[in-house]
Amino acid sequence: MPRAFCPRLSEAQHLLPLLRGHLIAAASRYPLPAGLALDLLPIAEDGLFGYELVPNRKTHTYVTMGCNAQGEPVLRKTSYGVGAQSALHLVGANGQILSRKERSSRYCARQRDSLFSDWPAAADSAWAHYLFQFPKRPRQPIAVREHVHRCLDVALSIAHSYLAQWNPFIHFCGLPNEAQLGFALKDANDGHGELVFQRPDIWMLRWKAPRQAVYESWSVALPDPDAVTDAAHRNRAS
């Protein structure tokens, strides 16, 4: 698999919900410190496509759960600042996250990949890492905010329905709010375009190929259980 590996639209629309489902199923078995939250960022990097788990706490090690070229479950741990003579440099703190590119350019990085026999084992290992990294108490089951990812699932499926004859590669850089910046689309025959999210619920697809072009937009308005849970939590706190 080349370092610049990116999944096709058809692969991304099926693999992302699969990975997220296993992560959510395993989360209940690993209660983490109260107030700890993790974002799931779709990313394709160095031969791996999946989700990077990014906590809202100070950390120097990030975990990515994804799929390699052989379709095998992989858990990648990327540590930044390893080997420095002074104290470790922080690359994420209180929700302020440097992009992957910024981290790699500012700090030395070390990657370690572990293969697993199945997805549940990989998901368990991902949560176990953060249970070890953040041991403070009290603990509570962590809730994965899923609404934005479910909207992306639908958008990828609709985009693929328009571009099925090309089934282009889609680039995921692992950036917060990347959908608003746009996901780049490319194929091997000079086809190119982007899939962009525009608040509050509009997705725009632009695609140009030799002698053909696609310009479409649509709304994805799904119920947001995350907002209901937040409201109930605020009511209980009040």
Backbone as CSV, one residue per row, in Angstrom:
resi,resn,N_x,N_y,N_z,CA_x,CA_y,CA_z,C_x,C_y,C_z
1,MET,0.841,-1.192,0.000,0.000,0.000,0.000,0.880,1.247,0.000
2,PRO,0.636,2.183,-0.901,1.444,3.404,-0.925,1.178,4.261,0.297
3,ARG,2.150,5.111,0.650,1.997,5.982,1.816,0.824,6.924,1.655
4,ALA,0.492,7.260,0.401,-0.600,8.201,0.150,-1.931,7.477,-0.006
5,PHE,-2.055,6.268,0.564,-3.273,5.471,0.427,-4.509,6.252,0.871
6,CYS,-5.554,6.174,0.053,-6.858,6.717,0.405,-7.913,5.706,-0.015
7,PRO,-9.001,5.581,0.727,-10.058,4.637,0.359,-10.909,5.182,-0.782
8,ARG,-11.566,4.299,-1.470,-12.585,4.719,-2.424,-13.866,5.071,-1.667
9,LEU,-14.739,5.812,-2.333,-15.999,6.189,-1.696,-16.766,4.965,-1.207
10,SER,-16.801,3.913,-2.029,-17.539,2.712,-1.656,-16.954,2.057,-0.416
11,GLU,-15.637,2.149,-0.245,-14.990,1.572,0.937,-15.257,2.425,2.172
12,ALA,-15.131,3.732,2.015,-15.309,4.626,3.151,-16.719,4.561,3.717
13,GLN,-17.728,4.476,2.849,-19.106,4.508,3.333,-19.462,3.267,4.129
14,HIS,-18.744,2.164,3.935,-19.022,0.940,4.682,-18.092,0.768,5.881
15,LEU,-16.828,1.162,5.726,-15.860,0.890,6.780,-16.018,1.820,7.979
16,LEU,-16.294,3.096,7.758,-16.405,4.024,8.879,-17.509,3.618,9.865
17,PRO,-18.737,3.306,9.410,-19.754,2.861,10.377,-19.376,1.555,11.073
18,LEU,-18.680,0.673,10.356,-18.256,-0.593,10.957,-17.300,-0.347,12.121
19,LEU,-16.260,0.454,11.878,-15.288,0.744,12.927,-15.954,1.454,14.101
20,ARG,-16.777,2.429,13.801,-17.426,3.208,14.866,-18.340,2.321,15.711
21,GLY,-19.025,1.395,15.071,-19.893,0.491,15.806,-19.125,-0.344,16.816
22,HIS,-17.960,-0.836,16.428,-17.154,-1.633,17.359,-16.589,-0.761,18.479
23,LEU,-16.188,0.464,18.167,-15.679,1.353,19.203,-16.764,1.699,20.223
24,ILE,-17.968,1.962,19.748,-19.069,2.305,20.647,-19.455,1.104,21.504
25,ALA,-19.468,-0.082,20.909,-19.820,-1.296,21.657,-18.815,-1.563,22.771
26,ALA,-17.543,-1.283,22.516,-16.504,-1.551,23.517,-16.412,-0.460,24.576
27,ALA,-16.890,0.742,24.271,-16.699,1.881,25.171,-17.310,1.628,26.547
28,SER,-18.449,0.944,26.618,-19.127,0.736,27.896,-18.311,-0.120,28.861
29,ARG,-17.345,-0.865,28.336,-16.537,-1.742,29.194,-15.306,-1.029,29.758
30,TYR,-15.108,0.222,29.365,-13.911,0.944,29.789,-14.293,2.324,30.316
31,PRO,-14.802,2.399,31.542,-15.147,3.716,32.107,-13.902,4.575,32.268
32,LEU,-14.001,5.822,31.847,-12.876,6.751,31.866,-13.185,7.916,32.803
33,PRO,-12.192,8.728,33.138,-12.431,9.827,34.079,-13.571,10.740,33.644
34,ALA,-14.357,11.177,34.616,-15.470,12.079,34.323,-14.952,13.336,33.636
35,GLY,-15.654,13.761,32.594,-15.267,14.946,31.851,-14.371,14.676,30.669
36,LEU,-13.833,13.454,30.579,-12.992,13.117,29.434,-13.877,12.843,28.225
37,ALA,-13.561,13.452,27.109,-14.282,13.221,25.859,-13.257,12.932,24.769
38,LEU,-13.664,12.124,23.793,-12.789,11.813,22.669,-13.518,12.064,21.369
39,ASP,-12.860,12.751,20.456,-13.365,12.932,19.101,-12.843,11.811,18.223
40,LEU,-13.667,11.355,17.295,-13.245,10.386,16.288,-13.024,11.153,14.989
41,LEU,-11.799,11.140,14.497,-11.473,11.867,13.277,-11.130,10.878,12.173
42,PRO,-11.903,10.821,11.080,-11.534,9.946,9.958,-10.180,10.351,9.404
43,ILE,-9.326,9.370,9.155,-7.983,9.675,8.675,-7.468,8.539,7.803
44,ALA,-6.750,8.898,6.743,-6.046,7.936,5.899,-4.599,8.393,5.839
45,GLU,-3.706,7.593,6.425,-2.322,8.024,6.540,-1.400,6.820,6.640
46,ASP,-0.328,6.844,5.883,0.721,5.820,5.954,0.151,4.405,5.896
47,GLY,-0.709,4.156,4.917,-1.206,2.805,4.699,-2.299,2.356,5.632
48,LEU,-2.920,3.278,6.339,-3.982,2.926,7.287,-5.153,3.874,7.110
49,PHE,-6.374,3.308,7.086,-7.579,4.134,7.003,-8.508,3.767,8.141
50,GLY,-8.931,4.770,8.905,-9.847,4.517,10.009,-10.127,5.775,10.793
51,TYR,-10.225,5.624,12.122,-10.500,6.741,13.016,-9.320,6.983,13.944
52,GLU,-8.930,8.246,14.064,-8.007,8.636,15.120,-8.844,9.079,16.315
53,LEU,-8.504,8.593,17.508,-9.220,8.946,18.738,-8.450,10.074,19.416
54,VAL,-9.078,11.238,19.517,-8.388,12.425,20.025,-9.067,12.896,21.314
55,PRO,-8.381,12.791,22.456,-8.980,13.206,23.727,-8.912,14.712,23.929
56,ASN,-9.764,15.202,24.826,-9.752,16.631,25.159,-8.872,16.900,26.379
57,ARG,-7.908,16.022,26.616,-6.964,16.179,27.722,-5.538,16.260,27.164
58,LYS,-4.609,16.711,28.004,-3.217,16.782,27.607,-2.696,15.383,27.292
59,THR,-2.046,15.246,26.166,-1.538,13.937,25.762,-0.409,14.106,24.754
60,HIS,0.411,13.084,24.655,1.455,13.082,23.629,1.376,11.826,22.766
61,THR,0.387,10.964,23.042,0.214,9.737,22.265,-1.218,9.658,21.753
62,TYR,-1.357,9.404,20.464,-2.663,9.304,19.827,-2.841,7.892,19.262
63,VAL,-4.079,7.427,19.287,-4.403,6.084,18.820,-5.273,6.176,17.571
64,THR,-4.952,5.374,16.578,-5.772,5.252,15.369,-6.164,3.793,15.198
65,MET,-7.452,3.553,15.048,-7.952,2.212,14.757,-8.409,2.190,13.306
66,GLY,-7.824,1.283,12.523,-8.151,1.287,11.107,-7.837,-0.020,10.410
67,CYS,-7.898,0.063,9.099,-7.766,-1.094,8.219,-6.546,-0.894,7.325
68,ASN,-5.745,-1.958,7.149,-4.608,-1.868,6.238,-4.983,-2.404,4.860
69,ALA,-4.018,-2.519,3.964,-4.293,-2.929,2.580,-4.850,-4.340,2.494
70,GLN,-4.524,-5.175,3.474,-5.001,-6.552,3.473,-6.356,-6.701,4.163
71,GLY,-6.935,-5.590,4.597,-8.228,-5.636,5.281,-8.125,-6.076,6.723
72,GLU,-6.921,-6.008,7.301,-6.716,-6.471,8.670,-6.941,-5.336,9.669
73,PRO,-7.523,-5.643,10.824,-7.667,-4.627,11.873,-6.305,-4.252,12.441
74,VAL,-6.058,-2.953,12.527,-4.775,-2.441,13.012,-5.043,-1.358,14.041
75,LEU,-4.234,-1.374,15.106,-4.245,-0.276,16.061,-2.872,0.387,16.007
76,ARG,-2.869,1.672,15.680,-1.611,2.415,15.570,-1.511,3.414,16.717
77,LYS,-0.368,3.395,17.405,-0.091,4.380,18.438,1.021,5.291,17.933
78,THR,0.733,6.580,17.873,1.691,7.565,17.407,2.055,8.477,18.565
79,SER,3.325,8.458,18.938,3.809,9.276,20.051,4.633,10.428,19.503
80,TYR,4.370,11.623,20.018,5.071,12.829,19.595,5.959,13.322,20.729
81,GLY,7.163,13.768,20.370,8.080,14.268,21.373,8.941,13.193,21.989
82,VAL,8.785,11.932,21.540,9.571,10.839,22.088,11.031,11.039,21.759
83,GLY,11.895,10.869,22.743,13.330,10.978,22.511,13.893,12.353,22.799
84,ALA,13.016,13.317,23.127,13.504,14.663,23.431,14.248,14.659,24.758
85,GLN,15.233,15.534,24.914,16.015,15.587,26.136,15.231,16.252,27.260
86,SER,14.361,17.157,26.903,13.585,17.852,27.916,12.242,17.158,28.085
87,ALA,11.366,17.793,28.830,10.044,17.214,29.058,9.300,17.067,27.743
88,LEU,8.347,16.146,27.727,7.574,15.900,26.515,6.776,17.146,26.147
89,HIS,6.739,17.423,24.848,5.946,18.550,24.352,4.507,18.105,24.159
90,LEU,3.557,18.948,24.531,2.156,18.620,24.366,1.691,19.062,22.991
91,VAL,0.934,18.189,22.327,0.418,18.541,21.011,-1.107,18.568,20.993
92,GLY,-1.720,18.365,22.153,-3.157,18.508,22.274,-3.485,18.844,23.710
93,ALA,-4.274,19.882,23.936,-4.608,20.268,25.296,-5.949,20.973,25.317
94,ASN,-6.830,20.490,26.213,-8.117,21.149,26.432,-8.891,21.382,25.144
95,GLY,-8.866,20.399,24.285,-9.630,20.493,23.052,-8.952,21.250,21.938
96,GLN,-7.802,21.876,22.208,-7.074,22.598,21.162,-6.083,21.626,20.527
97,ILE,-6.383,21.176,19.331,-5.654,20.078,18.726,-4.861,20.564,17.518
98,LEU,-3.579,20.241,17.514,-2.796,20.484,16.319,-3.136,19.441,15.274
99,SER,-3.092,19.814,14.015,-3.324,18.843,12.956,-2.181,17.855,12.918
100,ARG,-2.405,16.711,12.238,-1.360,15.710,12.093,-0.105,16.320,11.460
101,LYS,-0.306,17.149,10.438,0.828,17.739,9.736,1.617,18.648,10.671
102,GLU,0.908,19.437,11.483,1.580,20.344,12.407,2.341,19.573,13.476
103,ARG,1.726,18.494,13.974,2.415,17.699,14.990,3.705,17.118,14.439
104,SER,3.611,16.526,13.245,4.778,15.861,12.663,5.898,16.841,12.356
105,SER,5.527,18.069,11.952,6.551,19.050,11.597,7.210,19.652,12.830
106,ARG,6.493,19.715,13.968,7.038,20.359,15.161,7.770,19.388,16.083
107,TYR,7.348,18.131,16.108,7.883,17.193,17.074,8.289,15.896,16.381
108,CYS,9.302,15.242,16.941,9.655,13.931,16.414,8.534,12.955,16.775
109,ALA,8.254,12.019,15.892,7.131,11.110,16.084,7.598,9.675,15.924
110,ARG,6.930,8.792,16.657,7.222,7.371,16.555,5.907,6.615,16.455
111,GLN,5.807,5.747,15.468,4.589,4.967,15.255,4.832,3.505,15.594
112,ARG,3.795,2.881,16.142,3.848,1.446,16.391,2.498,0.851,16.015
113,ASP,2.497,-0.108,15.098,1.273,-0.757,14.637,1.137,-2.141,15.270
114,SER,-0.083,-2.477,15.670,-0.387,-3.802,16.202,-1.531,-4.401,15.399
115,LEU,-1.356,-5.624,14.908,-2.402,-6.328,14.173,-3.292,-7.097,15.136
116,PHE,-4.587,-7.206,14.780,-5.540,-7.940,15.602,-6.312,-8.928,14.744
117,SER,-6.833,-9.948,15.394,-7.564,-10.984,14.668,-8.959,-10.535,14.281
118,ASP,-9.519,-9.574,15.040,-10.866,-9.086,14.726,-11.019,-7.663,15.252
119,TRP,-12.112,-7.020,14.826,-12.351,-5.631,15.193,-12.660,-5.445,16.675
120,PRO,-13.454,-6.322,17.320,-13.705,-6.124,18.758,-12.422,-6.095,19.586
121,ALA,-11.450,-6.947,19.236,-10.184,-6.958,19.984,-9.429,-5.653,19.784
122,ALA,-9.448,-5.109,18.567,-8.785,-3.839,18.298,-9.457,-2.702,19.070
123,ALA,-10.797,-2.706,19.112,-11.524,-1.660,19.840,-11.242,-1.741,21.336
124,ASP,-11.204,-2.961,21.882,-10.878,-3.122,23.305,-9.497,-2.549,23.607
125,SER,-8.542,-2.810,22.735,-7.183,-2.321,22.948,-7.120,-0.792,22.888
126,ALA,-7.917,-0.199,22.009,-7.941,1.266,21.907,-8.414,1.895,23.210
127,TRP,-9.524,1.398,23.756,-10.044,1.967,24.995,-9.134,1.656,26.174
128,ALA,-8.535,0.447,26.178,-7.626,0.085,27.264,-6.438,1.040,27.324
129,HIS,-5.989,1.500,26.153,-4.882,2.462,26.121,-5.253,3.727,26.886
130,TYR,-6.451,4.266,26.646,-6.835,5.504,27.312,-7.181,5.274,28.772
131,LEU,-7.649,4.068,29.114,-7.880,3.734,30.521,-6.564,3.763,31.292
132,PHE,-5.487,3.287,30.650,-4.168,3.315,31.271,-3.593,4.731,31.285
133,GLN,-3.819,5.477,30.210,-3.231,6.810,30.096,-3.901,7.820,31.020
134,PHE,-5.206,7.631,31.288,-5.947,8.556,32.158,-6.568,7.764,33.304
135,PRO,-5.805,7.463,34.353,-6.282,6.585,35.420,-7.091,7.274,36.515
136,LYS,-7.248,8.587,36.440,-7.892,9.305,37.538,-9.349,8.876,37.728
137,ARG,-9.826,9.065,38.950,-11.219,8.786,39.306,-11.880,10.081,39.774
138,PRO,-13.211,10.150,39.788,-14.172,9.080,39.478,-14.267,8.816,37.982
139,ARG,-14.773,7.639,37.647,-14.903,7.248,36.259,-16.371,7.058,35.896
140,GLN,-16.622,7.115,34.593,-17.968,6.868,34.080,-17.847,6.362,32.650
141,PRO,-18.836,5.594,32.179,-18.796,5.129,30.781,-18.735,6.321,29.842
142,ILE,-17.858,6.268,28.890,-17.695,7.381,27.965,-18.716,7.277,26.843
143,ALA,-19.324,8.387,26.497,-20.298,8.431,25.409,-19.623,9.001,24.165
144,VAL,-19.693,8.268,23.090,-19.125,8.723,21.825,-20.177,9.538,21.088
145,ARG,-19.881,10.785,20.818,-20.825,11.645,20.102,-20.853,11.211,18.640
146,GLU,-22.010,10.744,18.199,-22.081,10.056,16.911,-22.825,10.813,15.828
147,HIS,-23.558,11.854,16.179,-24.451,12.485,15.213,-23.711,12.971,13.971
148,VAL,-22.590,13.684,14.161,-21.847,14.220,13.020,-21.344,13.083,12.126
149,HIS,-21.015,11.943,12.714,-20.511,10.819,11.923,-21.636,10.136,11.147
150,ARG,-22.819,10.067,11.739,-23.959,9.489,11.030,-24.332,10.357,9.829
151,CYS,-24.232,11.671,9.998,-24.498,12.575,8.869,-23.467,12.365,7.761
152,LEU,-22.208,12.173,8.143,-21.173,11.905,7.135,-21.435,10.586,6.432
153,ASP,-21.884,9.564,7.175,-22.211,8.272,6.557,-23.219,8.460,5.421
154,VAL,-24.273,9.215,5.719,-25.330,9.441,4.713,-24.773,10.227,3.532
155,ALA,-23.970,11.243,3.822,-23.404,12.065,2.743,-22.506,11.235,1.834
156,LEU,-21.693,10.349,2.410,-20.831,9.490,1.600,-21.653,8.555,0.722
157,SER,-22.739,8.025,1.280,-23.595,7.124,0.511,-24.250,7.853,-0.667
158,ILE,-24.734,9.069,-0.427,-25.363,9.843,-1.494,-24.329,10.234,-2.548
159,ALA,-23.158,10.667,-2.090,-22.102,11.040,-3.036,-21.722,9.853,-3.915
160,HIS,-21.638,8.671,-3.320,-21.289,7.478,-4.106,-22.373,7.157,-5.130
161,SER,-23.636,7.409,-4.769,-24.706,7.138,-5.731,-24.573,8.019,-6.978
162,TYR,-24.059,9.239,-6.813,-23.837,10.123,-7.958,-22.571,9.767,-8.733
163,LEU,-21.575,9.229,-8.026,-20.262,9.008,-8.645,-19.906,7.528,-8.759
164,ALA,-20.906,6.654,-8.775,-20.640,5.213,-8.765,-19.808,4.771,-9.968
165,GLN,-20.003,5.392,-11.116,-19.252,4.958,-12.303,-17.761,5.269,-12.196
166,TRP,-17.401,6.239,-11.330,-15.984,6.562,-11.115,-15.462,5.959,-9.799
167,ASN,-16.325,5.925,-8.786,-15.941,5.448,-7.453,-14.581,6.025,-7.056
168,PRO,-14.484,7.345,-6.946,-13.171,7.975,-6.727,-12.610,7.712,-5.331
169,PHE,-11.324,7.998,-5.189,-10.680,7.968,-3.882,-11.063,9.234,-3.125
170,ILE,-11.244,9.114,-1.813,-11.573,10.264,-0.981,-10.471,10.437,0.059
171,HIS,-10.046,11.685,0.244,-8.920,11.984,1.124,-9.426,12.426,2.493
172,PHE,-8.954,11.757,3.536,-9.254,12.147,4.911,-7.934,12.523,5.579
173,CYS,-7.820,13.756,6.046,-6.569,14.250,6.628,-6.544,14.180,8.153
174,GLY,-7.670,13.842,8.790,-7.688,13.762,10.248,-7.748,15.112,10.929
175,LEU,-8.413,16.088,10.305,-8.537,17.431,10.876,-9.882,17.601,11.572
176,PRO,-9.935,18.336,12.684,-11.232,18.680,13.263,-12.052,19.496,12.265
177,ASN,-13.350,19.219,12.185,-14.253,19.945,11.277,-13.778,19.898,9.827
178,GLU,-13.167,18.787,9.433,-12.622,18.696,8.075,-13.709,18.774,7.007
179,ALA,-14.913,18.300,7.336,-15.987,18.319,6.345,-16.277,19.732,5.856
180,GLN,-16.121,20.726,6.737,-16.374,22.109,6.329,-15.279,22.639,5.413
181,LEU,-14.095,22.068,5.511,-13.008,22.436,4.604,-13.152,21.715,3.268
182,GLY,-13.742,20.506,3.319,-13.970,19.736,2.104,-13.068,18.517,2.016
183,PHE,-13.656,17.387,1.621,-12.904,16.172,1.372,-12.584,16.106,-0.116
184,ALA,-11.304,16.006,-0.448,-10.896,15.951,-1.854,-11.224,14.591,-2.451
185,LEU,-11.650,14.603,-3.725,-11.989,13.389,-4.466,-11.123,13.326,-5.721
186,LYS,-10.568,12.142,-6.012,-9.725,11.984,-7.201,-9.861,10.561,-7.739
187,ASP,-9.605,10.416,-9.042,-9.477,9.079,-9.614,-8.240,9.027,-10.500
188,ALA,-8.000,7.880,-11.098,-6.775,7.694,-11.882,-6.872,8.270,-13.286
189,ASN,-8.031,8.800,-13.682,-8.241,9.306,-15.037,-8.490,10.810,-15.059
190,ASP,-7.823,11.528,-14.167,-7.911,12.989,-14.093,-9.242,13.506,-13.576
191,GLY,-10.072,12.619,-13.061,-11.278,13.099,-12.405,-10.928,13.675,-11.038
192,HIS,-11.593,14.782,-10.668,-11.301,15.398,-9.382,-12.509,16.207,-8.920
193,GLY,-12.569,16.431,-7.612,-13.670,17.203,-7.057,-13.570,17.267,-5.556
194,GLU,-14.704,17.592,-4.904,-14.704,17.677,-3.451,-16.126,17.503,-2.922
195,LEU,-16.176,17.035,-1.685,-17.429,16.910,-0.942,-17.321,17.829,0.257
196,VAL,-18.238,18.814,0.352,-18.119,19.876,1.355,-19.405,19.971,2.168
197,PHE,-19.236,20.154,3.482,-20.381,20.374,4.367,-20.531,21.864,4.628
198,GLN,-21.772,22.337,4.547,-22.076,23.738,4.826,-23.196,23.784,5.850
199,ARG,-22.938,24.445,6.988,-23.949,24.512,8.038,-25.230,25.177,7.540
200,PRO,-26.417,24.755,8.028,-26.565,23.795,9.125,-26.588,22.335,8.703
201,ASP,-27.029,22.028,7.455,-27.177,20.606,7.121,-27.017,20.325,5.626
202,ILE,-26.323,21.198,4.907,-26.206,21.073,3.450,-24.850,20.467,3.071
203,TRP,-24.898,19.498,2.167,-23.690,18.916,1.588,-23.630,19.263,0.113
204,MET,-22.449,19.609,-0.369,-22.269,19.984,-1.774,-21.220,19.069,-2.400
205,LEU,-21.543,18.568,-3.571,-20.649,17.672,-4.306,-20.279,18.313,-5.632
206,ARG,-18.990,18.435,-5.873,-18.489,18.946,-7.152,-17.530,17.905,-7.717
207,TRP,-17.747,17.561,-8.987,-16.913,16.537,-9.613,-16.747,16.844,-11.100
208,LYS,-15.502,16.821,-11.554,-15.202,17.020,-12.972,-14.402,15.836,-13.475
209,ALA,-14.861,15.265,-14.572,-14.156,14.174,-15.239,-14.129,14.499,-16.727
210,PRO,-13.260,13.843,-17.505,-13.242,14.095,-18.949,-14.642,13.957,-19.560
211,ARG,-15.126,15.066,-20.116,-16.412,15.141,-20.830,-17.629,15.021,-19.921
212,GLN,-17.438,15.005,-18.611,-18.586,14.938,-17.703,-18.318,15.755,-16.443
213,ALA,-19.408,16.212,-15.841,-19.305,16.952,-14.585,-20.554,16.700,-13.753
214,VAL,-20.389,16.734,-12.445,-21.495,16.542,-11.512,-21.453,17.673,-10.492
215,TYR,-22.570,18.380,-10.355,-22.719,19.415,-9.334,-24.053,19.165,-8.638
216,GLU,-23.992,18.742,-7.398,-25.204,18.407,-6.657,-25.090,18.932,-5.227
217,SER,-26.246,19.163,-4.610,-26.287,19.503,-3.187,-27.542,18.884,-2.588
218,TRP,-27.477,18.593,-1.299,-28.616,17.968,-0.629,-28.529,18.262,0.865
219,SER,-29.643,18.019,1.546,-29.716,18.228,2.987,-29.691,16.873,3.698
220,VAL,-28.936,16.799,4.790,-28.953,15.639,5.664,-29.336,16.136,7.053
221,ALA,-30.605,15.957,7.406,-31.116,16.419,8.693,-31.566,15.204,9.492
222,LEU,-30.692,14.687,10.331,-30.986,13.512,11.144,-31.266,13.932,12.584
223,PRO,-32.094,13.183,13.314,-32.282,13.467,14.741,-30.943,13.391,15.466
224,ASP,-30.750,14.293,16.404,-29.473,14.364,17.116,-29.650,13.879,18.558
225,PRO,-29.432,12.582,18.813,-29.558,12.072,20.190,-28.517,12.668,21.120
226,ASP,-27.385,13.127,20.586,-26.368,13.756,21.424,-26.925,15.008,22.098
227,ALA,-27.700,15.799,21.349,-28.267,17.026,21.900,-29.292,16.709,22.992
228,VAL,-30.080,15.648,22.794,-31.065,15.238,23.804,-30.360,14.816,25.081
229,THR,-29.269,14.041,24.927,-28.506,13.595,26.091,-27.902,14.772,26.829
230,ASP,-27.371,15.756,26.095,-26.787,16.940,26.717,-27.839,17.718,27.501
231,ALA,-29.044,17.848,26.925,-30.116,18.583,27.594,-30.525,17.881,28.883
232,ALA,-30.624,16.551,28.828,-30.990,15.794,30.034,-29.919,15.935,31.105
233,HIS,-28.664,15.940,30.685,-27.569,16.099,31.639,-27.618,17.478,32.308
234,ARG,-27.891,18.510,31.528,-27.984,19.856,32.093,-29.141,19.971,33.074
235,ASN,-30.261,19.295,32.727,-31.408,19.334,33.630,-31.087,18.656,34.951
236,ARG,-30.396,17.526,34.883,-30.040,16.820,36.123,-29.066,17.662,36.948
237,ALA,-28.126,18.317,36.280,-27.171,19.150,37.001,-27.865,20.329,37.668
238,SER,-28.842,20.901,36.971,-29.588,22.015,37.545,-30.374,21.571,38.761
